[in-house]
């Protein structure tokens, strides 16, 4: 298939693709994602670690968001989580 139009909809979480022959519109909903180093994955999967700190994160993560958990070293998805709490802290100056 030859893609004629690809709208990058990261802000809305949706991507629309239009293909020729036959013409069809495909809407894909994408989860936000967080990357973790390999040495943290076992603790996350076992439930030992269920909190993460993010500095200068522009993902606009909110309660109820479904997040793909990604191995930073391999880029493989190792899990999925739903955000149950968000705390925003301002940096001391």
Backbone as a printed PyTorch tensor [residue, N CA C, xyz], in Angstrom:
tensor([[[  0.8350,  -1.1760,   0.0000],
         [  0.0000,   0.0000,   0.0000],
         [  0.8800,   1.2390,   0.0000]],

        [[  0.4020,   2.2660,  -0.6560],
         [  1.1450,   3.5070,  -0.7800],
         [  0.4560,   4.5690,   0.0670]],

        [[  1.1090,   5.0350,   1.1130],
         [  0.4960,   6.0350,   1.9860],
         [  0.5470,   7.3990,   1.3180]],

        [[ -0.6260,   8.0150,   1.1440],
         [ -0.6760,   9.3450,   0.5420],
         [ -0.6820,  10.4350,   1.5900]],

        [[ -1.2680,  10.1700,   2.7530],
         [ -1.3810,  11.1880,   3.7800],
         [ -1.1890,  10.5140,   5.1300]],

        [[ -0.3440,  11.0810,   5.9320],
         [ -0.1410,  10.5510,   7.2830],
         [ -0.1900,  11.7190,   8.2410]],

        [[ -1.2480,  11.8130,   9.0230],
         [ -1.3910,  12.8870,   9.9940],
         [ -0.8530,  12.4160,  11.3250]],

        [[  0.1220,  13.1180,  11.8470],
         [  0.7270,  12.7500,  13.1230],
         [ -0.1260,  13.3480,  14.2300]],

        [[ -0.9020,  12.5150,  14.9300],
         [ -1.8400,  13.0000,  15.9330],
         [ -1.4150,  12.6940,  17.3400]],

        [[ -0.1340,  12.8390,  17.6680],
         [  0.3220,  12.4960,  19.0100],
         [ -0.3830,  13.3110,  20.0800]],

        [[ -0.7070,  14.5800,  19.8090],
         [ -1.3570,  15.3990,  20.8230],
         [ -2.7080,  14.8260,  21.2030]],

        [[ -3.4460,  14.2970,  20.2380],
         [ -4.7600,  13.7510,  20.5250],
         [ -4.7020,  12.2520,  20.8080]],

        [[ -3.5570,  11.6260,  20.5730],
         [ -3.4360,  10.1910,  20.7820],
         [ -3.9920,   9.3770,  19.6340]],

        [[ -4.2680,  10.0130,  18.4960],
         [ -4.8380,   9.2990,  17.3570],
         [ -4.0030,   9.5950,  16.1190]],

        [[ -3.8940,   8.6220,  15.2650],
         [ -3.2170,   8.7860,  13.9880],
         [ -4.1850,   8.3340,  12.9020]],

        [[ -4.3870,   9.1630,  11.9070],
         [ -5.2340,   8.7870,  10.7850],
         [ -4.3610,   8.5520,   9.5690]],

        [[ -4.5560,   7.4340,   8.9050],
         [ -3.8040,   7.0990,   7.7050],
         [ -4.7810,   6.9150,   6.5560]],

        [[ -4.4370,   7.4600,   5.4040],
         [ -5.2690,   7.2840,   4.2210],
         [ -4.4480,   6.5440,   3.1790]],

        [[ -4.9580,   5.4110,   2.6830],
         [ -4.2620,   4.5910,   1.7030],
         [ -5.0220,   4.6240,   0.3840]],

        [[ -4.2920,   4.4510,  -0.7000],
         [ -4.9530,   4.3570,  -1.9980],
         [ -5.2020,   2.8930,  -2.3470]],

        [[ -6.1460,   2.6540,  -3.2310],
         [ -6.5030,   1.3280,  -3.7720],
         [ -6.7840,   0.2670,  -2.7410]],

        [[ -7.8770,  -0.0230,  -2.2690],
         [ -9.0270,   0.8640,  -2.2480],
         [ -8.8600,   1.8990,  -1.1510]],

        [[ -9.5460,   3.0110,  -1.2730],
         [ -9.4490,   4.0900,  -0.2970],
         [-10.1090,   3.6550,   1.0050]],

        [[ -9.3710,   3.7250,   2.0750],
         [ -9.9370,   3.4180,   3.3760],
         [ -9.2360,   4.2680,   4.4310]],

        [[ -9.9690,   4.6390,   5.4610],
         [ -9.4340,   5.4350,   6.5610],
         [ -9.3030,   4.5210,   7.7690]],

        [[ -8.1470,   4.5400,   8.4100],
         [ -7.8810,   3.7020,   9.5630],
         [ -7.5340,   4.6110,  10.7360]],

        [[ -8.2520,   4.4900,  11.8310],
         [ -7.9500,   5.2530,  13.0340],
         [ -7.3270,   4.3230,  14.0580]],

        [[ -6.2050,   4.7310,  14.6050],
         [ -5.4780,   3.9320,  15.5860],
         [ -5.3530,   4.7570,  16.8660]],

        [[ -5.7950,   4.2010,  17.9870],
         [ -5.6100,   4.8690,  19.2700],
         [ -4.3210,   4.3560,  19.8780]],

        [[ -3.4480,   5.2770,  20.2560],
         [ -2.1480,   4.8900,  20.8050],
         [ -2.0770,   5.2660,  22.2860]],

        [[ -1.5480,   4.3580,  23.0890],
         [ -1.3040,   4.6530,  24.4960],
         [ -0.0600,   5.5100,  24.6220]],

        [[  0.0000,   6.2450,  25.7060],
         [  1.2410,   6.9260,  26.0560],
         [  2.2020,   5.8480,  26.5220]],

        [[  3.4960,   6.1460,  26.5630],
         [  4.4590,   5.1290,  26.9930],
         [  5.4990,   5.7260,  27.9210]],

        [[  6.0310,   4.8700,  28.7850],
         [  7.1450,   5.2190,  29.6690],
         [  8.2140,   4.1560,  29.4960]],

        [[  9.4570,   4.6030,  29.4280],
         [ 10.5720,   3.6640,  29.2590],
         [ 11.2890,   3.4630,  30.5880]],

        [[ 11.7280,   2.2180,  30.7890],
         [ 12.4490,   1.8390,  32.0020],
         [ 13.6790,   1.0240,  31.6210]],

        [[ 14.7510,   1.1890,  32.3740],
         [ 15.9630,   0.3970,  32.1530],
         [ 15.7050,  -1.0600,  32.5380]],

        [[ 16.4360,  -1.9630,  31.9150],
         [ 16.2400,  -3.4090,  32.1060],
         [ 16.3350,  -3.8360,  33.5660]],

        [[ 17.2270,  -3.2090,  34.3320],
         [ 17.4200,  -3.6280,  35.7240],
         [ 16.2150,  -3.2990,  36.6180]],

        [[ 15.2580,  -2.5000,  36.1490],
         [ 14.0700,  -2.1610,  36.9430],
         [ 12.8510,  -3.0150,  36.5950]],

        [[ 12.9000,  -3.7200,  35.4860],
         [ 11.7090,  -4.4080,  34.9770],
         [ 11.2110,  -5.4980,  35.9200]],

        [[ 12.0900,  -6.2930,  36.4970],
         [ 11.6600,  -7.3600,  37.4020],
         [ 10.9040,  -6.7910,  38.5990]],

        [[ 11.3890,  -5.6970,  39.1680],
         [ 10.7160,  -5.0740,  40.3170],
         [  9.3520,  -4.5070,  39.9200]],

        [[  9.2430,  -3.9840,  38.7160],
         [  7.9680,  -3.4530,  38.2330],
         [  6.9820,  -4.5930,  38.0020]],

        [[  7.4250,  -5.6530,  37.3350],
         [  6.5410,  -6.7880,  37.0440],
         [  6.0680,  -7.4980,  38.3100]],

        [[  6.9160,  -7.5560,  39.3350],
         [  6.5360,  -8.2330,  40.5790],
         [  5.6610,  -7.3620,  41.4780]],

        [[  5.5600,  -6.0710,  41.1620],
         [  4.7730,  -5.1580,  41.9890],
         [  5.5790,  -4.5160,  43.0930]],

        [[  6.8530,  -4.8960,  43.2190],
         [  7.7210,  -4.3060,  44.2370],
         [  7.8830,  -2.7980,  44.0040]],

        [[  7.9420,  -2.3890,  42.7500],
         [  8.0450,  -0.9760,  42.3830],
         [  6.7970,  -0.5810,  41.6130]],

        [[  6.0680,   0.4090,  42.1210],
         [  4.8600,   0.8500,  41.4240],
         [  4.7640,   2.3760,  41.3360]],

        [[  5.8890,   3.0430,  41.5220],
         [  5.9670,   4.5090,  41.4500],
         [  7.1490,   4.8740,  40.5670]],

        [[  6.9900,   5.9170,  39.7820],
         [  8.1100,   6.4230,  38.9930],
         [  8.1330,   7.9450,  39.0700]],

        [[  9.3210,   8.4970,  39.0680],
         [  9.5210,   9.9430,  39.0360],
         [  9.9270,  10.3320,  37.6360]],

        [[  9.3580,  11.3850,  37.1130],
         [  9.6880,  11.8720,  35.7730],
         [ 10.0100,  13.3540,  35.8630]],

        [[ 11.1530,  13.7440,  35.3300],
         [ 11.5610,  15.1430,  35.3010],
         [ 11.3690,  15.6960,  33.9010]],

        [[ 10.7830,  16.8730,  33.8080],
         [ 10.5980,  17.5640,  32.5240],
         [  9.8410,  16.6880,  31.5230]],

        [[  8.8240,  15.9940,  32.0010],
         [  8.0480,  15.0930,  31.1580],
         [  6.8900,  15.8580,  30.5270]],

        [[  6.7780,  15.8020,  29.2210],
         [  5.7450,  16.5530,  28.5100],
         [  4.6180,  15.6620,  27.9990]],

        [[  4.4320,  14.4930,  28.5920],
         [  3.4120,  13.5560,  28.1120],
         [  2.0140,  13.8820,  28.6300]],

        [[  1.9070,  14.8110,  29.5750],
         [  0.6090,  15.1830,  30.1410],
         [ -0.1280,  13.9480,  30.6530]],

        [[  0.5400,  13.1770,  31.4920],
         [ -0.0330,  11.9510,  32.0540],
         [ -1.0760,  12.3100,  33.1030]],

        [[ -2.2350,  11.6520,  33.0220],
         [ -3.3500,  11.9280,  33.9200],
         [ -3.8790,  10.6320,  34.5160]],

        [[ -4.6050,  10.7530,  35.6320],
         [ -5.2450,   9.5940,  36.2480],
         [ -6.1720,   8.9530,  35.2170]],

        [[ -6.0960,   7.6350,  35.1060],
         [ -6.9140,   6.8880,  34.1670],
         [ -6.2230,   6.5710,  32.8490]],

        [[ -5.0990,   7.2540,  32.5630],
         [ -4.3580,   6.9610,  31.3290],
         [ -3.8430,   5.5300,  31.3550]],

        [[ -3.9040,   4.8540,  30.2260],
         [ -3.2890,   3.5340,  30.0720],
         [ -1.9250,   3.7680,  29.4540]],

        [[ -0.8880,   3.2750,  30.1180],
         [  0.4980,   3.5280,  29.7380],
         [  1.1530,   2.2210,  29.2940]],

        [[  1.8110,   2.2430,  28.1450],
         [  2.6340,   1.1080,  27.7190],
         [  3.9740,   1.2060,  28.4420]],

        [[  4.4190,   0.1150,  29.0490],
         [  5.7030,   0.0630,  29.7460],
         [  6.7220,  -0.5310,  28.7760]],

        [[  7.7880,   0.2250,  28.5140],
         [  8.7550,  -0.1270,  27.4790],
         [ 10.1380,  -0.3450,  28.0940]],

        [[ 10.7970,  -1.4180,  27.6640],
         [ 12.1850,  -1.6690,  28.0490],
         [ 13.0530,  -0.7010,  27.2530]],

        [[ 13.7050,   0.2350,  27.9440],
         [ 14.5110,   1.2570,  27.2740],
         [ 15.6520,   0.6450,  26.4670]],

        [[ 16.1890,  -0.4660,  26.9300],
         [ 17.3480,  -1.0720,  26.2750],
         [ 16.9910,  -1.8290,  24.9950]],

        [[ 15.7590,  -2.3680,  24.9220],
         [ 15.3700,  -3.1530,  23.7420],
         [ 14.2080,  -2.5450,  22.9670]],

        [[ 13.5630,  -1.5300,  23.5200],
         [ 12.3570,  -0.9050,  22.9580],
         [ 11.1720,  -1.8600,  22.8830]],

        [[ 11.2250,  -2.9770,  23.6140],
         [ 10.1250,  -3.9430,  23.6350],
         [  9.1280,  -3.5740,  24.7430]],

        [[  7.8450,  -3.7140,  24.4490],
         [  6.8110,  -3.4940,  25.4560],
         [  6.8100,  -4.6830,  26.4110]],

        [[  6.8910,  -4.4070,  27.7180],
         [  6.8780,  -5.5120,  28.6880],
         [  5.6350,  -5.4880,  29.5680]],

        [[  4.7920,  -4.4860,  29.4030],
         [  3.5800,  -4.4390,  30.2050],
         [  2.7430,  -3.2180,  29.8970]],

        [[  1.6420,  -3.1240,  30.6230],
         [  0.6950,  -2.0310,  30.4670],
         [  0.1920,  -1.6910,  31.8630]],

        [[  0.0030,  -0.4120,  32.1430],
         [ -0.4560,  -0.0040,  33.4680],
         [ -1.4580,   1.1320,  33.3320]],

        [[ -2.3350,   1.2420,  34.3220],
         [ -3.2830,   2.3560,  34.3840],
         [ -2.8400,   3.2890,  35.5070]],

        [[ -2.7790,   4.5670,  35.2260],
         [ -2.3400,   5.5710,  36.1970],
         [ -3.4490,   5.7730,  37.2270]],

        [[ -3.1010,   5.6120,  38.5210],
         [ -4.0850,   5.7860,  39.5840],
         [ -3.8520,   7.0580,  40.3980]],

        [[ -2.6730,   7.6590,  40.2640],
         [ -2.3960,   8.8990,  40.9970],
         [ -1.2610,   9.6420,  40.2990]],

        [[ -1.3650,  10.9650,  40.2690],
         [ -0.3070,  11.8150,  39.7320],
         [ -0.0440,  12.9070,  40.7590]],

        [[  1.2030,  13.0730,  41.1270],
         [  1.6100,  14.1650,  42.0260],
         [  2.6200,  15.0210,  41.3040]],

        [[  2.3550,  16.2980,  41.2250],
         [  3.2880,  17.1990,  40.5670],
         [  4.0160,  18.0200,  41.6170]],

        [[  5.3240,  18.0130,  41.5480],
         [  6.1500,  18.7480,  42.5070],
         [  6.8900,  19.8400,  41.7580]],

        [[  7.0000,  20.9910,  42.3590],
         [  7.8170,  22.0520,  41.7600],
         [  9.2210,  21.9250,  42.3080]],

        [[ 10.1840,  22.2810,  41.4840],
         [ 11.5760,  22.1560,  41.9110],
         [ 11.9700,  23.3250,  42.7990]],

        [[ 12.7030,  23.0360,  43.8720],
         [ 13.1540,  24.1300,  44.7710],
         [ 14.2290,  24.9580,  44.0700]],

        [[ 14.1430,  26.2460,  44.2240],
         [ 15.1380,  27.1400,  43.5900],
         [ 15.7420,  28.0490,  44.5950]]])
